[in-house]
Amino acid sequence: MSDESEQPADPEPDVNISGGTTGGDVATSFDPATAETRAERVVDRLGERYWQKTYGGQDAFTCLVRTILSQNTSDKASQPAHDALIERYGHSSSRADETGASAEAETGPTPANDGEADLAVALAHAEQSQLAETISSAGLYNQKSEMLIGAAEWVCDEFGSAAEFDRFVTDEAPDTVRETLLDVRGVGPKTADCVLLFAGGRGGVFPVDTHVHRIYRRMGIAPAEADHEEVRAVLEAEVPAAKCGFGHTATIQFGRECCTARKPACLEDPEACPMADICDQVGVYPETGEVVDPADAPT
């Protein structure tokens, strides 16, 4: 991943709604005084600091494309690739995506498609070298172009269109959707969870990206040696379903602004971090200025 200092300003609106008029337009509210776990208290504070919103309504295939493009790169690099892909191959089948799910910068979708080309069909028939050139700003463009074409062919073969894939993601049981997506080349747990959250609008889904993985181990909420899936299990068990979506996006923002990988705010000023009183600072040593991955911290 690129250094957090290179990340652009997060386009998440500071209002309560993130799904636009076609989805995710359900207000989320909570009372921080009722938090039952330390993880929930963290998410509540992040919600108060940034936003408390529900998600859903993005086109599922466009969300899948956007998340694949974001793998192992920053939004600054993947966003131009996404825009160029949409410009060349047409908008998504049912609801065109504005900025996608990576997290790692998500907003709501544009209104329903009025007959534009099916993106899955277009990518299934794309010439690989041309697609690779189109998405070159995202890095690993040869590998990602192959994954995108493979995912598009899978959608067309299994569902017939991006619109039917969208209905599958929205209507089927979350476990079924997740297991199905994980069988697709290029789709890992975070990508599958982003599609479930931002397209399917599923509660109780807490995608774990590099920020989420770092922060909850650093705080001591998840074990220091936990992998991404183990961190996800802890968070989905300890954070109420309605808070997982904004917990994910607000944690990303917190990781960019405050609890960065190399220079967390607490190194220079403990009071600069809103989580100082409930953070174990695993792997962070203000006395020496040293920062290591929590898994490498002495026990």
N, C-alpha and C positions, 0 to 999 in steps of 0.2 A: 504494500500500500504506500501511497505517497505520503510525505510528511503532512501532518494535519494543518500546518501553517499555509499549505498550498490550497486548502479546500476553499471553495467559494462560499459566499454567504448562503445560508440555508434558505430556500424559497418557501419553506413551510409558513403559511399564514398564521398569525397569532390568534385567530378566531377559533371557535369550537368545532367548526365543520371542515371536513377535509374531502368529502366525496363529491362535492358539487351537487347539481340538481338531480343527477341520475343515480346517486348512491352515497352512502356514508353520511347522509344529512340528518343524523340522529344525535341530539345533544348528549354529551357525557358529563356527568357531575359526580362529585364525591365529597365526603367529609373526612379530611385527613385525621381527625381525632379518632376515627374508628379503625385505623390500620392495625392489623393483627400480627404482621411479621415485619422484620427489618426491611426485607425486599419491598414490601408494600409501602413502607414509610419513605423509602428512597424514591419510588415511582411517584408517590403523592407530591413530594417536594419538587421533583422534576416537572410534574404536571402543573404545579402552581407557578414554577419559574418560566415554563415555556408554553404548554398547551395541554388541554384535555379534550381529546377528540375521538370520534369513532371513524372507522375506515371502511372502504368497500366501494365498488362502482367502477373501478378501472377495468378496461377490457383485459381479459385473462391472457390472451396470447401476446398482446403488446406488452403487458406487464412481464411476462416470461422473457420476451426479447430484451426488454430494458434491463432486467436483472442479470441476464447472461452477459450483456455488454458491460455491466458494471463490475464484473468479477475481476479481482486483482488489479483494479485501477481506481482512480478518483472520479468523482462526478465531473470535475473540470475536464477530464479526458473523455469520459464516456458520453456526456451529454451531446457534444458535437457529432459523435458517431451515431447516436440515436436519431438526431435531427436529420442527418444526411441519409440514413436508412429510410426514414419515413418519407423524405422528399423524393427518393428514387423509386421506392417500391410501393408507395401508397399508404394510406392510413389504415388502421385496424378495422376489423370487420364490423363491430357493433358500437364500440365507444373508443375514440382515439385517445391515447395517453398523452398527457402533457409532459410530465417529468419522471414518472416511473417510481419504482419501489426499491430501491436499494437501501436502500437505504440509505444510495444511502441519502436520497433527498426526495421526499414524496409529497405530492399534492393531489388534487382530485382530477378526474377525467374531463374531457370535453364532451359536449352533448352527443347523442346517438348519431351514428353514421347514417347518411341518407343515400347509400348506394355506391359508395366508393369501393375500390378493389379490396378483396379479402387478402390481408397481409400474409396469412399462412399459405395461401395458394401462391401468392407472388414469390415468397421466399422459397417455397418448395421447388419452384421452377427457376430460381436464380442461378446464374453462372457463378461458381464459387470464387473465382479470382476477382470478378467484378464486385461481388459483395465484400470480399476482403478489402479491396481498395476503398470501398465506400465507408467501412467502419474502422479504417486504419488508425484513427486517433485514439481508439479505445485500447490499443495494445493487444498482443496475442491475436491479431486479426485473422490469421490463417486458421488457427484453432477455433476461434469463436465463429467464424463464418461457416465452418463445417458443422459446428454444434447447432447453429441457427437453422441451417438447411435441414439437418437431421430432425430437429424439433418440429419444423414446419411440415416435413413429410410425415412425421408421426401423427401430428394433429389431423392432417388431411386423410391419412389412412384410417385412423381410429375414430374420428368424429365427423369427417366430411367437410368441416369448415371451422374457421375461428369462432364463429357465432355459437356453434354447437359445443365447442370446447369451453367457451365462456359459460354456457349453461351447466356443463358438467362441474366446473369449478364452483359455481354458485349453489348448485342444488344437491350434489352428492355429499355423503358423509365426509367430514374433513379427513378422517384417517384413510378413507378410500382414495380421496384426491391426493393426499400426500404420498401414499405408497405408490400410486400410479405415476406420479411425477418423478419420483426418485428412480424409476426404471429408465428414464430418458437420459441419454448421454448429455452431460453438461449441466444437469440439474442435481444440485446437492440439497441438503436440508435447509439452508438459508434461502435458496432460490425458491424451493417449494413452499416454504412458510411465507415468503413475501407474496407469492401468488395467492395463497389462501387468505392472507390478511388484506391486501390492497385491492384484489379483484373480488375474492369471495366474501370479504367483510366478516370473516369468522372471528368470533371472540375466543379468548384463551390461547391465541397464537402469538408467541413472542419470538420473532426471528432473531438469531444471534449472529451478528456480524463481528468484525474485529474490535469495534468499540465496546459493544455489549460484553463480549468475551473477556476483554481486558478489565473493564470497570467492575463487574460483579465479583471477579476473583480478587481484584485489588482491594475491594471493600471487605472481603472476607465473607461474603454472602454465599458464594459458591466455592468449593475446594480449589486451592491454588493450582492443582494439577489437572483440574477438570477440562475436558475437551468441549467443543462447541455444543454437542448434543447433551452433555451432562449439565452444562450451564443452562441450556434451554429447559431441561427437566426441572431444575431447581426453581427457575423463575415461573414457569407455568404452574408449578405446584403452590408457590407462595404468593403470587400476585393474582388478584381476582381477574376473571376473564375479561371484564369490561375495561380493565386498565392496561392489558397487555399491549394493545396497539399503540397507544400514545406512550406507554412505557418504552417501547422499542425506539420510536422516532425521537422522543425527548432525550433518551440516553445517548443516542448518536450525537445530538446537538451538544449535550453536556460533554461528551468525549472530545468534540472539536474545540469547544470554547474553554474548557476548564481542566478536565481529567485526561490530558493528552498522553500519548505514549511515552514521550521523552521528557517533557517538562510539565508535569501536573502543577496546578496552581499552588498546591500546598507546600511545594518545595521552598518557595520564597515567602509565602504568607499563609499560615494555617487558616486565618480568618477569611481568605479569599475563596475558600471552597464551602459551598452550602451544605456539604455532607460531612464536614470535618468531625462532628460529634458522633457520627455513626459509621465511620470508615476505619477499618483496621490498618490501612496503608501497607498492605502486603507488598513487599518489594520496593517501597518508596522510603528513602532515608534522608529526611531534611537535614540532619546533622552533617552528613557528608555530601549531600547533593546527588547521591547515587540513585538510579532507578533501574530496576531489573524486572523481567517478567515475573509475575507471582510464582510461577512454577519453579523459578530458579532462586527464589528467596530461601535463605536458611530457615529451617524449622526450629 
